[in-house]
Amino acid sequence: MTWPGAGVTVREQILDNIDTVLAGIVTPTYATTVRQVRRWNENVLQNLTTFPLVVVVPFAESINQAEVSPLMVHDLEIGLVLAVRGSDWQDQLDKLAADVRVALMTDWTRGGKAENTILQSCTFYEPNKDSPVAQAQVDLRVRFRTLFSDPASAQ
């Protein structure tokens, strides 16, 4: 099948999988319950009242194609912004970050669409007096393959 422009790209299928996995973080299976999962669109942390939350931020995608191969190898860099609110923010954020890492690695193939998912880093940020929201950022890379002629076809 060649790309008709109407299919859902593998990139979007992978991001949808991550959204679904993160929304599935609930107690008692995990230590925390994620109340909201959102995709990045400008400053999504502004005016939010539902915590804990995770914002999925697709950063960059590098693409490599061998000259004789019809396959393209994609490395999608994703940041997950975790946010909690409360006096016990350190404990909340630590548990949420651990839950996110465990949930993501339960299926590193992102529902069979990816070759792998690599957790790269986790950085914690304290709340300040102007913003009582504590945050962490989990960075990951998802490698997947598509046909050059069909970005909706995982290979």
N, C-alpha and C positions, 0 to 999 in steps of 0.2 A: 504494500500500500504506500502510495506517495502522500505527502503532506497536503491535505486539502485546505488547511487553514482553519478547520472547524473543530479539530480534536483537542483534547486537553493535553497540554505538553507534559512530558515526564517531570520536568521541573515543578510544575504546578501540582502534579499528583504527589510528589515528594513533600512539598510544603503542606498540602492538605493532610498527608499522613502525620506529619509532625504536629499540626494543629490538633488532630484527633487524639494522638498519643498523649499530648500535654493535657488536654481536656479530661482524659481518663485518670488523671492523678487524683484519687480520692481515698479518704480513710475508709475502712481499716486496712486496705491493701497497701497504702502508703502512709507515711507519717503526717502528711498534710493533704489538704484538699484545695486544688486550684479552682478559684471561683470564676476566673475569666481568662480566655486566651484570645489574643487579638493579633492581627497583622499590623505592621508598622504603617502609619500614615501621619506624618508630621509628629507633633508632640502628643502622643497618645497617653502619657502619664498625667497630663494636665486635666484637672477636674474629674478625676476618677475617684470613686468611693468604694469600689468592690475589690477587696484584696483577700488573699494573695492572687496576683495575676502574672501572666507571662505574655510578653510581646515578642512575636516572631519577626525578625528583621533579616531579610535576605540581603547580604552585602554585595558580594561580587561573584561572578561565575567565570572561571577560565575554561577555555575549550581547546582541546588538542585533537588534531586529525592527522593520521598518517597519510602520506601521499597516495598509497595504493589501497587504502581501506575505505569502505563506505561507512565506517563507524566513527562517531565523534565521542571523545571522552570528556565529560564535564566534571569540574570540581566546583561545587556550590558552597560558598562560605556563608554561614548563617550565624547571627548573634541572637541569643535569647535574653531578653531583659526581664529579670525576675523582680517583682516588687512586693513588699510587705509593709504593713503599718502596725505599730504597737510598741509598747515599752519593752516587750521581749523580742524585738526585731532580730537580734543576733541569733537566737535559737530558731526562730521562724525561718529566717533566710538560709541558715545552715541546713535545716531539714528540707526546705523546698529545693535548694540546689542539689542535694543528694537525691531526692525523689526524681527530679528532672533527669539527672544523669542515669539513674537506674531505668526509668521509663524509656528513655531514648535508646538504651542499649539492649532492651528486651528484643527488639527486632532491628538490627542495624542495616537490614536490606530495605527498610522503609516499604514494607509490603511487597517485596520482590522487585521493586523498581530501581534499587540502588545496589551498587557493588559493595559499598561499605559506608559506615558513618563513623567518623573519628571525632572524639571529644578533644578539643585543643586546649582550652583554658577555662578558668572560672575566676572572676574578679569580683570582690565585694566592695560596696560603697556605703559608707555610713550616712544616715540621715543628717540634715543640718537644721538649724533653727527655723529657716525659711520653708523647709520641706520635711515633714515628719516621715516621709516615705524612704525606707531603706531599699537599696537595689543591689542586684548582682548581675553580672553578665556571663553567660555560658556561651563560649564560641565553639562551633563545630564545623566540620567539612563533610559534605556528602558527595561521594563520587558515583556517577552513573554514566551509562552509555546510551546513545541513541543512534539511529540511522541518520546519515547526513541529509537524506531527502525526507525524513519524517521525525520531527522532534517529539511526536506523541507516541513513538514506538521505543520502549525500553529494550535494550539488547544485553 
